[in-house]
């Protein structure tokens, strides 16, 4: 027949349908490659940052790369080694940042992984800390987009000074060594923001996927463990 092609199963179709068939096949192959790549990356992440939950005489113990993270709602951190906890939080912040990138989920709060001196930034707060400055339709209250429009038309030294001051004021440390009492409150805020990011990643998993998450604990390690296991199961389907 003129203007018709034969598919693999012997079905005759028009040229237009043949083009749609080819595009659909390419789309399926591309999705398979993406899933394979994502699966490899997630497996590597699990190897680099092994997460463990175990029950001991003192109760549940949560670790990342063998370092305990005893952070709960009523935990007295003065009884623990600050260096180990801040390092563990640095691992978690790096893991969250990589998961955000690999899963293509923009986070509300930006983790800044730097080992035991990691921190997390609240860009929305940075917007409110910048004084009004003349701009072309983009005021100081603008939504942060890679901070390029955050500071209006400020340029040169003024621009960098405003940006540094605002981002520093809106950045919270994931460590408490050398901090005064008021700064320790910023540490508590940093841990809370990191938890919010993990919950955001978990919410993404359930959205439109018909996945029921059975959380054994609200601890961030337990949530990350659940996140990785669920995502691995979903990608392997």
N, C-alpha and C positions, 0 to 999 in steps of 0.2 A: 504494500500500500504506500502511495506517495505521501511524504511528510510524516511518516510514522517510524518509530523505532521499536526494537524488541528488547524487553527487559530480561534479566537473568532467568526468570521463571517462565519465559515464553510469552508474556503479556505484551500486546501491541499498544503503544501510547503515542500521542502526538509529540512534536518537537518541544512544545512548551512544557508539557508534563515531564518530558525526559530531562529538561533542564532543572525542573524542581526536584526530580528524583536524584540527580547528581549532587545538587546543593545539599539535599537532606543527608545523603551518604557522607559527604564531606563534613557536615556538621556533626554527625555521629562519630566519625573517626576523630575529629578534633576534641570532642568531649571525652572520648576514651583516653586520648593522649594527656589531656588536662588532669583527668582523674588519676591516671598512672603517676604523673609527675607529682601531684598533690599527695598521693599515698606514699611515695618515696620520701618526700620532704617531712611528712608527719612521722614516719618511722624513724628518720634521722633525728628529729626533735626528741622523740621518746628515748633514743639512745644517748643523746647529749645531756638531756635533763630528765633523768629517771625520777619519777614521783612515787612515793611509797606511803601507804597507810597501814599501820600495824597497831595492835593493842598490846600494851605493856602493863606492868604493875601500877604505873602512875596514870594509866588511862591511854587514850588514843595518842599516837605519835605520828606526826606528818613530816616527811623529809623531802628535800629536793637535792639531788646529787649527794645524798648521805647527810646533808646538813639539816638539823631539826628546825622547824618553824613553829614555835609554840605561841602563835598569835591568835588570841581569842577575844571575846568581848570583855572578859574579866581577868586577863593575864597580867601578872606583875612582872614586867620585863627586867626589872632590876635583879632578878634572881638568875638571869641568863647571860651568856657571853654576847655582848653587843656586836662584836666583829662577825661572829658566826650568823647571827640573825640578820644583820644588814647585808651580808654576802648572800644569804639565802633569798632575801627580798630582791637583791640585784638579779639573781638567777630567774626569779619569777617574773620580774619586770621585762627581762630580755625575752623570756619565753612568750609572754603576752604580746610583746611588740612583733615578734616573728609570726605568731599565729594570726595576728591582725593582717600582716602582709600576705601570708600564704593563703588565708581564707578570703582575702579581699574585703575586709570589714574595717572601715574607718572608725577609730575609737574616739570616744568623747573626750577622754583625758589622755595626754601623750606621755607614755613611759620614756624615761631617759636613762637607759641602762649604762651604768659605769661601775660595775662590780659592787664593792661594799659602800660606794658613795653614789648610789643611784638615786634618782628622784622622779617625780611625776609632775606634769604641768597641766593646769586648768586654763586653756586658752580663752574661755569665755570670761573668766575673771580678769585676764590680761587686758581684754578689750575695755573693761570698765575702769581700769587703773590709768589709762592714758588720757591726759588732759586734752580738751578740745583743741584742734589745730585746723587751719584752713585746708579744705580739700575739695575735690571735684566730685560731689555726690557720694562721697564715702567718708562718713564721720567717724569719730573715735569709738562709737558704739557698734561699728560694723562687725559682722561675723568674721572670725579669723579664717583666712584661707591662705595657708602657708605664710602667714603674717605679712604678706606683701602689701595688703591694703589696710593694715591695722592702724597705721600712723599717719593717715592722710597724705599731705604733700611734704611732710617733714623730710629733710634731706641732710646728707653729710653727717657731721658730728651730732646734730640735734636728733636726727632719725635714730642713729645707733644708741644714743644715750637713752632716749625714750623707750626704745625696744628692749634694751638691756634691763632698764629699771622695771618695766612692766612685767617682763617674763620672769625676772628674778623674784618679784613679789608674788607672782602666781605659780611659782614652782615650790613643791613641798618635798623635803628630804625623806628618803626611805632608810634613814639612820638617825641615831640620836646622840652619838658621841660628840662632846664638845658643845652641845646645844643647851641654852638656858631653858627655864621652865616654859616660857611662852613659845619657844621654838619647838619644844617637845609636843605641843599641841599641833604644830604643823606636821610632825611625824605621824601622829594619829590620823590627821586628815589625809596624808599621803597613802597610808594603808587602806583607808576607806575608799579613796579614789581608785586604787589598784583593784580593790574588790568590785567596784562598780564596773570597771573595764571587763573583768572576768565574767560578771553576770551578763554584760552586754553580749559577749561572745556566746554564752549559753543561750540567751534569748534568740540569737540569730539561728541557732541550730533547730529550735522548735518551730520557727516561723515558716509556714508553708510546707513543712516536711512530714507532718504527722508523727513526730517523735515524742515519746513520753520520757521525761528525765526523772529518774528515781534517785534523788540526792540522799546520800548517807550522812552527810554533814555539811554545814555552811562554811567550813574551813576552806580557804582559797586553794590549798593543795588538793583537797577532795574535789572541789569544783573543776579544777584544771584536769585532774585525772579523768573525771567523768566526761569533760569536754573532748579530750583526746580520744578516749575509747569510743565515744559515740560517733565522732567524726570519722575515725578509722573504719568503723562498721558501715557507716553511710557510704563512704567512698568505695568500699569493697563490694557493694551491692551490684 
